Amino acid sequence: MVLIDIKRKISREVGKVVVGRESEIGLILTCFLARGHVLLEGVPGTSKTLLAKAFSKCLGLSYKRAQFTPDMLPLDIIGGFIFNMKTREFEFKQGPIFTNILLADEINRAAPKVQSALLEAMQELQVTVEGYTGKLPSPFMVIATQNPLDFEGVYPLPESELDRFMMKVEFGYPSEVIESEIINRNLTELNLEVVERVVSQKDLSELFKAVESVNVSKEILDYVSKLARETRSDGRISLGASPRAMVQLVQSARANAVLEGRDYVTPEDIKSLARPVLTHRIKLDRSASLKGIAPSPAVIIQQVLDVVTPPR
Amino acid sequence: MAQFDNQYVLAGLLVTNIVIYLIFVLGLRRATSNPLLKVSSLDQAFEALEKSLKGAFPDLPSGFTWGEGIERAKKLTIRIDWTELEKELRTYEAYRYGKWELSPSSLTRFREVVKLAALLPNKRRKKIWGVIPWS
């Protein structure tokens, strides 16, 4: 029951404060169930932060926000040892990363060393500081927001960091009708209190178990590896999809299958998620870009999907 | 004069007979050679649909999925029970990708798939004197 309804319930709850972002909510939920992290990219004022807050609230999970700035230090996010005057010992003070859902706001405004501080946490769900290893709560998800790279004062995320994000979800400007609705809603004060928790802890564990039990046939795995090879052999790409990317593509496809009420993955799942999972990981060849023969990564991914025959 | 007329009538009847017989034989051969009549399993039904989709939409990329192919077919005015077709597709996917063991009745549930495969126009069929035969 909960498995079928969860997407609709969450969309409805988040939709109380964020208008016209159903597909984005669906992708964030898919990413969460696949135990991945998501990068939301868009110009300021497109409700990225609000959506992240509302999303964590309706899941009833602990949530912290870290605003990334150029003068930020790794200990501001991870935590560090502080001398306790009473006990006369150094004690580890946990940073905002010790939460279920971390909103890393404007992640690309922080220096690369701060961005890199998240690497271990995102991959191994733990942090290590001076020999101390702290386990992060489960589930753990980073919802990072970033402004487009041509904005002032932003540092591009390194490839290794980008690869840790299961998906990049783009937030474009809303349509005319949606924008009018947003303005109308904002005439009165928007209150996150209206967003209610719709999933219990038990439901969440059931959902995670359901994702783990989704069947992925050998043919689907072969199809995914063919897609990976195609991205790596394309002359217009200097960095193709990594094995981690393909693992995450399959994981997200499993989560999507659960949300669609299935216990098996279809090529449709893979194709529908290939763009948000792969686009941010491939790097265009500089000479091909300069010659103008390389379209955007999204177009290349679509061309790859068009060429590789799925199992039918 | 009467004998002359009878000869012509006889010859005419004979020719007509031969033409009717030929039409009948050719029709029968064409009908029995139609691969859609030989479909007896889910796999064969979807194999036939794949061929028909490729024939109907030559611009369909080789990486198309069932969903995308059927979405294109829906835009044509074909009288198909699309809900039933979706169910048949779902059954096939469960069997194909989920490795589900299907009941014998489910394994023979492909009527709408075969119907769609038969009704899709074939744009790859060769033209004879500028006309696509049987279209």
Interface residues (C-beta under 8 A of the other chain):
Chain A: N215 S217 E219 I220 R262 D263 Y264 V265 T266 P267 E268 K271 L305 D306 V307 V308 T309 P310 P311 R312
Chain B: F46 E50 P61 S62 G63 F64 T65 W66 G67 E93 A94 R96 Y97 G98 K99 W100
